[in-house]
Amino acid sequence: MTSSPTDPVPSTLLHLADGLRQAADQLGLPRLGAQVVQETTRRLTESRLRVLVLGEIKQGKSTLINALLGEALLPTGVTPTTGAVVQLVRGDALERRLEGPGGSEVLEPTRFAELARGKSPIEGSLIVTTPSEQLPPELELIDTPGINDILRLRTLISRGELPRGDALLLVLDATQVLKRTELAFLRDALIAVGGLGDSGATLLLALNRVDLIPEAERPAVLSHIQAQLASMIPGPLEIFQTDARTAGKDPAKDTLGVREVLRLRERLKQLAGQTRTLSPPRARTYLLRSADLLAHHAATLARALRLEHAAVRAELTAVQKAFIEQRLDVEQQRTTIATQRTEIVTRTREHLANFRGELEDAILKQLDRPDLRITAELLPTASQDALMHFVYGEAERLRLALEGLTREVLHTCGEQAQRRLAAAMLSLGLRGPVIHLRPPSVFVEAGTLAVGIAGTAVMYFGNIVTGLVMTVAAPLATMVLRERSVREVRTAARASVPSALATAFGDLESALVRAVDDHVATLEEILVLAHGQLGDQLQSLLQRVVDLDEHAALPSASPPGAAPASEPAPQPVSSVSEARKTAAAELRALEPRLADLRAQIAAVPIAPEQAR
C-alpha cells in the first residue's frame, strides 16, 4: 500500500522535510538531513509503519517476534541473543542480509546469528525479509538490544532507534514487572515519539511469561502496571498477557498466553490496516522533533562561533573523548541532570527568599522616615529598580549554572540557557512589586486651608471669638490631621508591602523555575532525539568552527617567482575572522528559517481520525 506524494498533506510534509534537509546540510549535518528525508518518505510514500520491540535483556523479545511470525527467524537462547538492531520486513523470499556502506551482502544463517548476537562489529543494518503472511507489507518489526545490557553500545543503538519508531511494543517479564530502568526507558521512548495523543504513535505492552504467574495473581499484576503508568500514559493501556515460548512451540495450544500472542498478532495487522491514517501524524511529529533537534544544534554552533579557538578545540576534544571513546551512559546522565536540577532550583529559591527579606526590611524602614511625601514618590521606583537589578544578577547566575550542567552532560553547550531565561523574563515583564503610597500632605493642607479661610471670614464678618478660636486652631488641626493621615498611610503600606512582594517574588520564582525545567527538558530531549548520533553531530559542529579557523590561519600563497620562505608563519587565529563572520551571518538567517519551518510543520492539518 502506498500513498501518492501528490496528496496535499503528504506532499506538503515531504516538501518541509526537504527544507529541514537543507538546513541540516547548512549546519554541516548531512547525515541527519538525509535521515529526515528517508524516514519521512518511508512513512508517506512507502506507507510503512515501524514497530519497535523493546525491553530489557532476557524478556523474550526475539522469542515473541518468532511466535508472532510463525517461524524461527531470530536467534534465541538462555544468554542475551540480540546485540544489534534487526529489521524484519515482508519480502518474496526468506533472506538475511547486511546493508552497509559497501552495498548489500547476503548472509548465511550462522553468520547472521553471529552478527545479530553482537559478537562481531558491523557497519550498516541487519535485514530479514520473510514471505510470512503474518507480517503485513505495511509493517516493519525492529528487534532491539536489551535496554539494560551491560554493553553500553547496545543500549546506545537501541535508544538511537527510538525517534524512528511509530509503534512501541514494550515486552515485560510478568515475574518482575516495571522496574525502575523500564519506567525510565519508557519515558524516553514516549519523548522520542512525541507522546501518544495526536502524534499517531501507539504503545502496546506484552506481559510475557504470564504462564509463570498463578492465575489468581494476574489481576493484581495488571493493576500494578496500570497504577505505575497512570501518570505517564493517559487513557487505557493495551496489555497482552503472552506466553511466547509456548506459542512458538505449540501455536495451537489453548492457553491464555498463546491466545494473547494470537490477539497481539491481529492487533499488529489492524495497525497495518491503519497505515494511511497513522502515517501523516507520525511524519508530522517526526519532523517537529527533527526541527527541534536542528534548533538545538544551531544554538550550539552559534555559541561556538563566538568562542576563542582554544576553547572550541578543548570542547571538541572533550566531546570526542566522552562520546567516541567512552560512549555515553544515559542513566548516569539522567542522574546528573536530576541532581543538579534540584541543586540549582534550591539555590534559586534560597536567593529569592533572602533578597525578598532584605527588600521588605528596607521598604518598611523607609516608611518610618519623617518626610513621607519623598518616600511615597521614590519608594516604588527604588523597589522596582532593586528587584530588576537582582533579577538580572540571578538570571546570569542561573545561565552559568545551566551552561555548566549542559557542559557536564554534553561536554559543550549552546545558547539554550540564555534563551530560556530571556523567554521567562519576557513573560514576567520584569515588573517590580506594585506598592502604592498616597502622600497625605495634599489632603491635610487642603483641610487646614479650609479651616483658616473660614476663621478669617468669621473674624471679618461676625463672631470675633469664634473666628479667633478657629484661626488659632488651624495650625493645631494641621498637626493632628497630618499625623493621623501619615499613620493611616504607613499602616496601609505595611499591610500591602508583604503581599505585593509575595506576588512579585512568586511570579519571579515561577518564571525562573520554569526556565530551569525547560532547559532540563531540552537536555533530556537532545539525549533522546539524537542519542545514537549525538557524539558525531556535536563533533561535526565544533569541527566546522575549528576548520574555519584553521583555513583562515593558513599562510597566504607566495607571489609567482618569489622564493618560498623556509618556515611560512601562519596567520593568527581569531574568533572574529572573516570566515567566522560569514558563518555567523548565515546562521542568523538560518535560525528564523528553522523556526518558520517548524511553524509550517505544526500547521499542517491532520484529520482527527488520523491522529488516533
N, C-alpha and C positions, 0 to 999 in steps of 0.2 A: 504494500500500500504506500503510495507516495502522494505528496501534496504538490500542487502546482505552484512554482515560485511567482506566478503572475497573480495569485490571490493577493488581495490588498494587504492583509496582516503579515503573512509570511514574507512577501516581497519587501515590505517596509522594514521588518526586522532584519532581513538579510542585508539590506542597504545600510542600516545602522551598525550591523556587525562589521561591515567593511570600513565604516568610519572609525570604529574602535581599533580595527587592524592598522589603519593609517596612523592613528595616534600612538599605538604601541610601537610601530616602526620608527616614528619620530623620537620616541623615548629611548630607542635602541634596544627594544624588546621584541624582535620579530617572531620569536618562537611563541610568545604569549599571544601575539596578534593572529598568527596562523591558527593557533588552537581555538581562539574565539570564533573564527570563521568556520573551522571544521566542526565544532560542536553545534553551532547554530544550523549549519547545513544538514548535519545528521538528524536533528530534530525536525526541521521544517521541510527539507527537500526529500530526504530519505524516509522521514516519518518513523524513526526508530527510537523507542524509549529504552533507557539503560537502567537495569535493576542491579543495584549493588548489594551483594550478600556480605554482611558484616558480622563481626562477633569476635570474641576472644578466642585464643588458641584452644583447640580440642573441644569446641562446642558442637562439632558435627556439620560445619558449613558445607564442605565438599561432599560428605555423605548425603546431605539433604538435596544438594543440586543433582547428584546422580539419581536419587529416588524420584525427583520431580521430572527428570528427563527420561526415566525408564531405562537407563543404560549407564555402565560404569565408565564415564569419560574422564573423571578426575581421580588422581591417586588418593587413597585413604589409608589409614593405619593408626597404630597406637601412639606414634610420635607425630609432632606437627608436620603436616604434609603440604601446606601451601606457603611457599616462601616468595612467590611472585604473583602479580596480578594476571589472572587468566580470563580471557574474554570468550564467551560461548555464543555463537550465532548460528542461525539457520543456514544450511547450505545444501547443495545437491548430493554431496557425499561426505563421509566421515574423513576428516583430515585435521592433523595437528601441525601447526607451522609457527615459525618465528618471523615476525615482521620487524626488520631492523633497518638501520641506515643503509646497509648494503643490499637490501631487497628482501624477498620472501624466501624462506628456507623451510621445506617440508621436513618434519621431524618424525623419527621412529618413536613408538610408544615409550621405550626405555629412556631415550634421550629427552623426550618431552617430560617424563616423570621426574628426571633429574633436574631439569630447569624449573619445573613447577614447584618442586620442593625447596628451591632456593639454594641448591648445593653448588651451582655454578652461576657466576655473574652473567647477566645478559644486558644487551642494549636493544631496546625495542619492546614489542608486545607479543605475548603468547596468545594465540588464537586457535580455538577449536570450532570447526564447523561440523554440524550434525544434521542429517536429514530427518531427525526425530520430529514427528508431528506434535509432540508435547511442547516444543519450543516454537511459538509463533514467529513468523518472519519479522514482525514489528517489534520484537523484544530482543535485548541483549542481556545475558546474565553475566555478571562480573564476580568471580570468586576472588576474594582479597585475603591477604595475610592476616593473622590474628593481631588484634589491636594491642595486646599486651605481650607480644613476642619480645623476648629479651634482646633480640637483634633489632636495634632501633631503625635500621634501614628498612626493614619490612614494615614497621609501623609507619614510617615516613611515606612509603609508597602507598600504603592503604589510605592514609589521610589525604594524600595528594589526589586520590580519585574522587573524593567527596563532592567537590563543586560540579563534577561532570555527571553526577547521578540524577535520575529522575524519580526513581522509586527506591526506597531503602528497605531491605529485608534484614532485620536485626535478629540474629539467632542467639537465643539464650539457653542456658542449661537449667532445666527445671529443678535440679537438686541444689543449686546455689544461684538464685536469680537476682539480677540487677545489683551487681557490686558497684563500688564507687567508680572504678575505671569505666564500667559500662555506661553509667549515667553521664560521666564527663564526656565520653566519646559520642554518646547520643546527642548531647548538647552541641558539640562541634558539628555533627552531621546536619542537624537542623539549621544551624547558622549557615553552613555551606550551601544548602539547597534553598535558602531563603524562607524557611519556615514552611508550614503546611497549609496556611489559609488560602490566599489567592495565588500562590506560587505554582500550583499544579502538581506539587510533589505529593508522594504517597508514602506512608510508613506502615510496614507490616511487621508484626512480631511473631517469630516462630519459637514457641516454648518447647524446645526439643528434649528428647529423652523423658517425655512425660510418663512413659511406662515404668520408670523407676520411682514414681511418686504414687503412694496409695490413693485410690480413687477418692476416699473421704477427705484427703488433704488438698486436693486440686483446687477447690473453690477458694480456699484460703490463699493459695499461691497466686491465683488470678486477682484476688482482692488486693494483695500486697503490690502487685505490678501496677494496678490502676491507681492505688494511693500514691505510690512513688512518682508516677508520671503525671499526676493530675495537674500540677502547677506548670509542667513543661509542655504538655500537649493538650490543647483544648479539644473538647469533644470526645466521642467514643474511640476506643482503641480496637484495632483489628488484631486479635491474638489467635494463633493457630497452635493447638497442642499436638505437636508432631512426634512421631517415632520414626526417624529417618532410617535407622538401621534395619528395622523390621520391614518397612515399606520397600526398601531396596532388595531385600532377600525374598520376601513373600508379599508382593503387592496386592494379592487377593485376600489376605487375611483380614477378618472383620474385627478390628480393634479400633479404639478411639484414635490412637496415634497414626495408624495407617489411613483411616478415613480423613483425618485432618491434613495429611500430606496431599491426598487427592483434592480436598477442598482448596488448599493453597494453590495447587496446580490450576484449578479452574479460576481462581481469583487472578492469577497472572494472565491467563488467557482473556479474562474480562478487561484487564488493563490494556492488553494488546488491541482489543476492540475499541478502546477509547483514545487511541493514539492521535487521531486527528484533532480531538478536542483538548488533549493534555499537552500536545507539543507546543502550541503558541505560548501559553503562560509559562511553560518551562523555559522556552527560549528567551522570553522577555526577562524572566527572573535571572537567568544566567547572564544575560547582557548587562543587567543592572549591577550584578555582583562584579562583573568584569570591569565596568566603568568605575566602580568604587576602587577596585584594586589599582587601576591605572592612575586614578587621582591620588592614591596614597604614594605611588611611585613618583608621580610628578612632584609632590611635595618634598620627597626625599632628594630628588635631583635639584630642585630649586635651592634647598639649603646647601647642598654640596657645592653648587656653583659659587657660593659666597664664602666658602671656607678657603683657608690657605692651602697650598699644595701639600705641605707636610701633613696637615690634618686629614685631608682626603686620603692620602697614602696610608696613614695609620688606620683609618676606619676600613679601608679596603683590605688591609692585612688581617684585621680583626674578623671581618666577615668571612674571608677565606678560611681562616683557622677554625672558626666556630661552625660554619655551615658545610664546608667542603671536607675538612679533615676530621672533625669530631662528630659531625652530624648533630641534628637538633633533637633535644629531649623535650618534647612538648609538655609532658606532665610537669617537669621541673620548671619550665617557663610559665606554665599556668600558676604554679605555686608562687613563683616570684612576683607575678602580676598581682595576684590576690593579696599577698602580704604587703607589698609596697603600696597598693591602693589604700589599704586600711591605715597604714602609717601616714600617708600623705593627707588623707581626709581627717585623721585625728589631729595632726599638727595644724591643719587649716582651722578646724573648729576651736582649738586652743587659742590660736592667734586672734580669731574673731571675738571670742569671749573676753580675752584680756583687753583688747583695744576698745571693745564696747564699754567695759567697766571704766577704763580711763577716760573715755569721751563723756560718759554720763557724769562722772565725778567733776570733770572740768566744766561742763554745762551748768550743773547745779551750783558750783562755786561762783560762776559768773552771775547767777541770778541774785546773789547776795550783795552785789555791787550797789553803791548808793544811787548812781545815775542809771535808772532803768531804761531811760529813753535810748541811750547809746547802746546798752546791752541788747535792747529789742531790735535795734537796727542792724547790729553787727553779728549777733549770735547765730541766727540761722545760716547766714553765708559762711561764717567761720566754721560751723559744724559740718556743713556740706564739703567745704574745701578740705577739712581734716579727713573726712571719710574718703573722699576721692583720692587723696594722697595715699592713704592706707591701701585702698583698692589697687592702685597701680603697683604699689610695692608688693602686695600679696600676690597679685597676678604674675608678676615677674618671678617671685619665689616659686609659685606653682609651675610656671613654664619650665624653670630649670629642673624642678623635681620630676616633672613628667618627661622631659627630654632625657634625664638620667635613667629613668625607668625604661624608656624606649631603647636607649643605647645598650642597656644591660640585656634586653630581650633580643633586639635585632642587630646590635653592635654598630648601628648607625641610626640616624633618625631624620625626620623631615620637619615640616612646619606645622604638623597637626596640633601640637600643644598650643602654639601661638594662635592658630586659627580657631581652635575650640574656645579658648579663653576670650578671644575677641568677639566671637558669636555670643558667648554668655554675657559679656559686658554690654553688648548691643541690646540684647533682650532686657537686661536690667535697666538700661537707660542711664546708668551712672547717677541716679537720683540719691541725694543725701536724705537724712531724716527730716521730715516736714515738721518744723517747730514754729508755731505762730505765737508771738508775744505782742500784746496790744498795749502800746505806750499809754500810760494813764494820764499824762500831763494835759493833754488836749481837753479831756472831759473835766478834769479838776479846774483848769484855768477858765473854762467856759462857765462853770458853775460859780466860781469866785467872781468873775466879771459881772454876772447877772446880779449877785448879791450887792456888789459895790454900786452899780448903777441904781438899783432900787433904793439903797440907803441915801444916795445923794439926792435923788428925786424927792424923797420924803423930807429931807432937811430943807430943800428949797421951797417945797410946796405944802408943807404941813407940819406934822408932829415932829418937833425937833428931837425930843428924847428918843422916840422910836428910831428916827433916822440916824441919830448918833450911835445908838446901840448896833444897828445893822452895819453901819460903816466900820465901826471898830471890830465887829465880828468877822469881817471879810478875811483878814489875814489868818484868823484862827480857823475859819472854815477851810481856807486853802490847805493848812497843815493837816486838818482832820480828814478832809476828803482825799487828799493826795496819799496820806498814809493808808487809808482804807483801800483805795484803788490799787496801790502798789502791793499790798498784802494779797488782794484778790488775784492780781496778775501773777504774782510769784507762786501762789498756791496752785493756780490753774496750770502754770508752766511745769511745776514739779510733778503734777499729776500726768501731764501729757508727754513729758520728755521720755520716761522709760518706755511707754507704749510706742512712741514714734521710733525710738532706737530699736525696739524689739522687731517692729515691722521691717525697718530698713535692713537690719542685720540678718533677719530671717530670709529676706529676698536675696541678700548677698550670699549667704551660706548656700541656699538652694542653687543659685547660679554657678558658684564655684564647684560644688559637689557634682552638679550636672556636667560641667566641663570635664572634670576628672573622670567621671564614669563614661562619658562619650569617648574620651581618649583611650581609656582601658578597653572599651568595646572595639575601638579601631585596631588596637594591637591584637586582640583576640581574632578579629576578622581577618587581618593580614595573615596570621599564623594558619588559619583555616583555609582561606581562599588560595593562597599561593604556596602552601606548605611544601609540596613536592618540588617546587621550583624556586622557592624563596631565596635560597642562597645564590643561585645563578642569577636571579633577577637583580638582587641588591648589588651583587658583584658587577654586573653589566652597567648599572647606573653609575657606580663610583669609578669604574674603569674608564667610562666615557669621559669623565671630568679629567682624570689623570692623562688620558690620551690627548685631550685638548691642550693641556698644559705642556706636555712633552713635545707636541707638534709645534706649539708656539715657541718653545725654547730651543728648537733646532737652529744651528748656525746658518746664517744666510749663505747662499751659494757664492763662490768666488767669481768675479767677472772673468770673461773669456781672456785667456792669455796670461792671467795673473798666476803667480806661483802659489800653490796651496800652502797654507800655514801648517807648521808641524803639529800643533795642537790647537785646533779651532776651539775657541771659547763659546760655549752655548749661551744663549740669551737667558737672562734671569727669569725664573718662573714667577708669575704674578697672578693673583686671584682676580685681577681686573684686565686680563689680556683681552685682545680683540675677539679671539675665538670664544672666550667665555661670555663676553658681552653679546655676541651674536646668538650663542646658545640660550642665554637668559632671555633675550628678546623673543626668540622662537617659543620658549617655554611659556612666557607671559601670554602669548597669543594662543598657545595650545590649551592652557588650563580653562579659560572660559569656553573654548570649543568642546572640551570634555564635559563640562557642566551642562552645556546645551544638548550634547548627545544624550546624556543621562536623562535630561528632562524630556527629550523626544521619545526615548525608550519607555519611560514611565507613562507617557501619554498615549501609547499605542493601545487602542481599545481591545479588551478581551471580554468576550461574552461570559456571563455568569456561569453557564454550564461548562465553559472551557476551564474556568479556574477551579472547578471542583475536582 
